[in-house]
Amino acid sequence: MRYAVFCGTGEFQGAADATSPADAALEVLYEQLAGVDCSQLELAPCDDLAKASLLVYELAGELPANIADKGIHSLHEIPTKGEPNGFIEV
């Protein structure tokens, strides 16, 4: 399944093909932190979405072409479906 990952404020962080929302979040974090030791990085589900540091949505279609551009992209620019899965770093 393809997922879109956002920080808790709704800024797009990346997309990943993964078997679960948690795996997608970790994959995007690993890409962002390339070269940094991530062996201790763990995510836990967070039901309170206002406190979540990452929000993961299932993608509903393809990413828009402008997403490859540098800059900030927000939730309203990305086609998603369903409710988000929230995660916090532990």
C-alpha positions in Angstrom: 0.0 0.0 0.0 1.2 3.6 -0.6 1.1 6.1 2.2 1.8 9.8 2.7 3.5 10.9 5.8 3.1 14.3 7.4 4.5 16.0 10.5 2.0 16.8 13.2 1.5 20.3 11.8 0.4 18.9 8.5 3.6 19.5 6.4 4.3 16.7 3.9 7.4 14.7 4.8 7.4 11.9 2.1 5.6 8.9 0.7 6.4 5.3 1.0 5.2 1.9 -0.2 4.9 -0.2 2.9 2.9 -3.0 4.5 1.6 -0.7 7.3 1.4 3.0 8.3 4.1 2.5 10.9 6.5 1.0 8.4 5.8 3.9 6.0 6.5 6.4 8.8 9.8 4.7 9.6 10.8 4.5 6.0 10.3 8.2 5.5 12.2 9.0 8.7 15.1 6.8 7.7 15.3 8.6 4.3 15.3 12.0 6.0 17.9 11.0 8.5 20.2 9.3 6.1 23.7 9.0 7.6 22.4 9.3 11.1 22.3 6.3 13.4 18.6 5.4 13.6 19.0 2.1 15.5 17.3 3.5 18.6 14.4 5.1 16.6 11.0 3.7 17.6 7.5 4.9 16.9 4.4 4.3 19.0 0.8 4.7 18.0 -0.8 7.9 19.3 -4.6 8.1 19.4 -4.5 11.8 20.3 -3.8 13.2 16.8 -3.2 16.7 18.3 -0.1 15.2 20.1 1.1 13.0 17.2 4.5 14.0 15.7 3.7 12.1 12.5 0.4 11.5 10.7 0.2 8.8 8.1 -2.6 8.6 5.5 -3.3 6.2 2.8 -2.7 7.8 -0.6 -5.8 8.1 -2.8 -4.1 8.3 -6.2 -0.7 9.7 -7.3 1.3 12.4 -5.8 1.0 15.7 -7.7 3.9 16.5 -9.9 4.8 19.7 -7.9 5.6 17.6 -4.8 9.1 17.0 -6.2 9.7 20.7 -5.9 11.5 21.9 -2.9 9.4 23.8 -0.4 6.6 23.1 2.0 3.6 21.1 0.9 0.6 20.6 3.1 -2.1 18.0 3.6 -4.6 19.8 1.3 -2.2 19.3 -1.7 -2.0 15.5 -1.4 -4.8 13.1 -2.3 -5.5 11.0 0.8 -8.3 8.8 2.0 -9.5 7.7 5.4 -8.5 8.8 8.8 -4.8 9.3 9.7 -2.7 7.0 11.9 -0.8 9.1 14.5 2.6 8.2 15.8 5.0 9.6 18.3 8.7 9.0 18.7 9.7 7.1 21.8 
